Every structure is written in structure tokens, then in C-alpha cells.
């Protein structure tokens, strides 16, 4: 075997080993650490005991391996009073324990208020077509006591509301969007919000870059 061929095969071999190492490292990064899961559960239980005056239950953990949130590990918790499921976690920015109870409660409350009138206008909206979100830290940001939670209507917090139509854009959609904004404002009594309308196919894939956005 000549020197050139040996060198070529060596380079190929090194490349294959390198790719294997990268794939292995990626798989390892995707896995949660049992010790960290146990740690966040312990921290969360202490936080719950100190913060909530009614029964709660930790039923699982969440590992954010994509960097989507301001935490890496969170405990999944359910309130036994109203069965709202929420997260308890160490905020990496503030280094303080927080919970998403108010975020989940206000999201559920707002969905209950605005989904029926929107469906009367658009027809049935499934989870891929209708989405409401309050920042997880909204309770801490606005200093809301989870034991005496106020309504979202009493807050200046701004939720994100996204509506997706399972079709391509049509003439008249701007007027339709303005109608939807009016419905949300009237029914919700929100002081602030960001409302988005976009287009998806039956599988939930975005069809067009065109989208309508209104913020108030």
C-alpha cells in the first residue's frame, strides 16, 4: 500500500473517530443527570414548604438541554388546591428559587376567557393553532403571592398570544386580524399583550413567512 493511500485512510479514520466522539458527546449532553434531578427536587421541596400554605406535590423533573429557559433543571409540581401544574427552579440570572405557578394560572385563566369568542369567529382551535404564554418569572417579577393570587386583569404583565390559521394567506386577512385583536382586547380586558397571527399546514409546519403582529 503506497504512502498516499495510507495517509488518506488515516485521515478518513481520524474523521470517523472524530464524528463518533461528537455524536457521543451530543447524546451525553441530551441526558439528564440523576444527581442534579435529586438536587432540584430537594431545593424545590424546601421552597414549596416555605412559600405555599397549601398542599403541593413534586411529580417529575424537567431538564432544559437546549437553553430555552433561565434554568437547567426544574421540578414539576402540581397544586392540590386547583390542580395547576407548574415548575420550581433556580433562576440562573438572579440565583434565587422561583416558581411558575402564577404564569400557569394566568395562562389558564386567559385561555378560558378568550378561546371561546375566538373559536366562534374562526372555528375550533387546537393546541397547534392557539397558544398563550406568560413568562415563567411573572409571579416573582410582579411580586404576586401564590397563596393570594390576583387575576391577570389586575396586572400590567404582557402575555404572548399566538393564533395560527391552517391555510395560506388570503386577501382580507389584515381585516380579520384586526377583528381578532378587537375581540381579544374586549373580552380579556388586558392592559398589555403581544398578539401574532401566522399560517401553518395540517402538521403544524409554518407555511408562509407572512405574519401579523400587534402589541399594546
C-alpha positions as CSV (number, residue, x, y, z in Angstrom):
1,X,0.0,0.0,0.0
2,X,1.6,3.3,-1.0
3,X,2.2,6.2,1.3
4,X,-0.6,8.4,-0.2
5,X,-3.2,5.7,0.3
6,X,-2.1,5.1,3.9
7,X,-2.3,8.8,4.6
8,X,-5.7,9.1,3.0
9,X,-7.1,6.1,5.0
10,X,-5.6,7.6,8.2
11,X,-7.3,10.9,7.6
12,X,-10.6,9.1,7.0
13,X,-10.2,7.0,10.1
14,X,-9.5,10.1,12.2
15,X,-12.5,11.8,10.7
16,X,-14.8,8.9,11.6
17,X,-13.5,8.7,15.2
18,X,-14.0,12.5,15.5
19,X,-17.6,12.3,14.3
20,X,-18.2,9.4,16.7
21,X,-16.9,11.5,19.6
22,X,-19.1,14.4,18.6
23,X,-22.2,12.2,18.4
24,X,-21.4,10.5,21.7
25,X,-20.9,13.9,23.4
26,X,-24.2,15.2,21.9
27,X,-26.1,12.1,23.2
28,X,-24.5,12.5,26.7
29,X,-25.4,16.2,26.7
30,X,-29.0,15.3,26.0
31,X,-29.3,13.1,29.0
32,X,-30.2,14.5,32.4
33,X,-28.0,14.0,35.5
34,X,-29.8,11.9,38.2
35,X,-27.9,13.8,40.9
36,X,-29.0,17.2,39.6
37,X,-32.6,15.9,39.4
38,X,-32.4,14.8,43.0
39,X,-30.9,18.2,44.0
40,X,-33.5,20.3,42.3
41,X,-36.3,18.2,43.9
42,X,-34.8,18.8,47.3
43,X,-34.4,22.5,46.7
44,X,-37.9,22.7,45.3
45,X,-39.4,20.9,48.3
46,X,-37.8,23.3,50.7
47,X,-39.0,26.2,48.6
48,X,-42.6,24.8,48.5
49,X,-42.6,24.3,52.2
50,X,-41.6,27.9,52.8
51,X,-43.7,29.5,50.1
52,X,-47.0,27.7,49.7
53,X,-49.5,27.3,52.6
54,X,-51.4,24.5,50.8
55,X,-50.5,21.0,49.7
56,X,-48.4,20.6,46.6
57,X,-46.7,17.5,45.1
58,X,-43.5,17.1,43.1
59,X,-44.2,14.5,40.4
60,X,-41.3,14.8,37.9
61,X,-38.4,17.0,36.8
62,X,-37.6,19.0,33.6
63,X,-34.1,19.1,32.0
64,X,-33.6,22.0,29.7
65,X,-30.8,20.8,27.5
66,X,-31.5,23.3,24.7
67,X,-31.0,26.5,26.8
68,X,-34.6,27.7,26.3
69,X,-35.2,28.8,29.8
70,X,-33.3,30.6,32.6
71,X,-32.7,27.3,34.4
72,X,-31.2,24.0,33.6
73,X,-33.2,21.7,35.9
74,X,-36.7,22.3,37.3
75,X,-39.1,20.3,39.5
76,X,-42.6,19.7,38.1
77,X,-45.2,20.4,40.7
78,X,-49.0,20.1,41.0
79,X,-51.1,22.2,43.3
80,X,-53.5,20.1,45.1
81,X,-55.8,23.1,45.6
82,X,-56.6,23.8,41.9
83,X,-54.6,21.0,40.1
84,X,-52.5,23.6,38.2
85,X,-49.1,22.1,37.2
86,X,-46.1,24.4,37.4
87,X,-42.3,24.5,37.7
88,X,-40.0,25.3,40.6
89,X,-36.4,26.1,39.7
90,X,-33.3,28.1,40.5
91,X,-33.2,31.2,38.3
92,X,-29.7,31.3,36.9
93,X,-29.9,35.1,36.5
94,X,-31.0,36.0,40.0
95,X,-29.7,32.8,41.7
96,X,-33.0,32.7,43.6
97,X,-35.6,29.9,43.7
98,X,-38.7,30.7,41.7
99,X,-41.9,29.1,40.6
100,X,-44.1,29.4,37.5
101,X,-47.4,29.0,39.4
102,X,-48.7,32.5,38.6
103,X,-47.6,32.1,34.9
104,X,-49.6,28.8,34.6
105,X,-52.6,30.1,36.5
106,X,-52.9,33.4,34.4
107,X,-52.3,31.5,31.2
108,X,-55.2,29.1,32.0
109,X,-57.4,31.9,33.1
110,X,-56.7,34.0,29.9
111,X,-57.2,31.0,27.7
112,X,-60.6,30.3,29.3
113,X,-61.7,33.9,28.6
114,X,-60.6,34.4,25.0
115,X,-60.6,31.0,23.4
116,X,-64.5,30.6,23.1
117,X,-65.0,34.0,21.3
118,X,-62.1,33.4,19.0
119,X,-63.5,29.9,18.1
120,X,-66.8,31.5,17.4
121,X,-65.0,33.6,14.8
122,X,-62.5,31.0,13.5
123,X,-63.9,27.6,14.3
124,X,-62.2,25.0,16.6
125,X,-58.6,25.8,17.6
126,X,-56.4,23.0,18.7
127,X,-53.1,23.3,20.6
128,X,-51.1,24.0,17.4
129,X,-53.4,26.9,16.5
130,X,-53.9,28.7,19.7
131,X,-51.1,29.5,22.3
132,X,-51.0,31.8,25.3
133,X,-47.8,32.3,27.3
134,X,-46.8,34.3,30.4
135,X,-43.1,34.5,31.3
136,X,-42.3,31.8,33.9
137,X,-41.0,34.5,36.3
138,X,-44.0,36.8,36.1
139,X,-45.0,36.0,39.7
140,X,-41.7,37.0,41.0
141,X,-41.4,40.0,38.7
142,X,-44.7,41.4,39.9
143,X,-44.4,40.1,43.4
144,X,-47.6,38.1,43.4
145,X,-48.3,35.9,46.4
146,X,-49.2,32.4,45.2
147,X,-51.3,32.0,48.3
148,X,-53.4,35.0,47.3
149,X,-53.1,35.1,43.5
150,X,-54.7,38.1,41.8
151,X,-56.3,37.9,38.3
152,X,-54.2,38.7,35.2
153,X,-56.7,41.6,34.7
154,X,-55.2,43.4,37.7
155,X,-51.6,43.2,36.3
156,X,-49.5,45.1,33.8
157,X,-47.8,41.9,32.7
158,X,-47.9,41.3,29.0
159,X,-48.7,37.8,27.7
160,X,-47.9,36.4,24.2
161,X,-50.9,35.2,22.3
162,X,-50.4,33.4,19.0
163,X,-53.1,32.3,16.6
164,X,-52.2,30.0,13.6
165,X,-54.5,29.5,10.6
166,X,-54.2,26.1,8.9
167,X,-54.2,27.7,5.4
168,X,-52.2,30.0,3.2
169,X,-52.7,33.8,3.4
170,X,-55.8,35.3,1.8
171,X,-57.0,38.7,0.8
172,X,-58.8,40.3,3.7
173,X,-56.6,38.7,6.4
174,X,-55.5,42.1,7.7
175,X,-59.1,43.0,8.4
176,X,-59.6,39.5,10.0
177,X,-56.5,40.1,12.2
178,X,-57.8,43.5,13.3
179,X,-61.1,41.8,14.3
180,X,-59.3,39.2,16.3
181,X,-57.3,41.9,18.1
182,X,-60.5,43.7,18.9
183,X,-62.1,40.5,20.3
184,X,-59.1,39.8,22.5
185,X,-58.9,43.3,23.8
186,X,-62.7,43.5,24.6
187,X,-63.0,40.0,26.1
188,X,-59.8,39.8,28.0
189,X,-59.5,43.3,29.5
190,X,-55.8,43.0,29.2
191,X,-53.7,46.1,29.7
192,X,-50.8,44.8,27.6
193,X,-50.2,41.9,25.2
194,X,-48.4,40.8,22.1
195,X,-50.7,39.2,19.5
196,X,-49.5,37.2,16.5
197,X,-51.3,35.6,13.6
198,X,-49.4,33.2,11.2
199,X,-50.1,30.3,8.8
200,X,-49.5,26.6,9.2
201,X,-50.2,23.3,7.4
202,X,-52.1,20.4,8.9
203,X,-48.9,19.1,10.5
204,X,-48.3,22.5,12.2
205,X,-45.4,23.5,9.9
206,X,-45.3,27.2,9.1
207,X,-46.5,27.8,5.6
208,X,-45.5,31.4,4.9
209,X,-43.2,33.9,6.4
210,X,-46.1,36.4,6.4
211,X,-47.4,37.1,9.9
212,X,-49.4,39.8,11.6
213,X,-48.3,41.3,14.9
214,X,-50.0,43.8,17.2
215,X,-48.6,44.9,20.5
216,X,-50.3,47.2,23.0
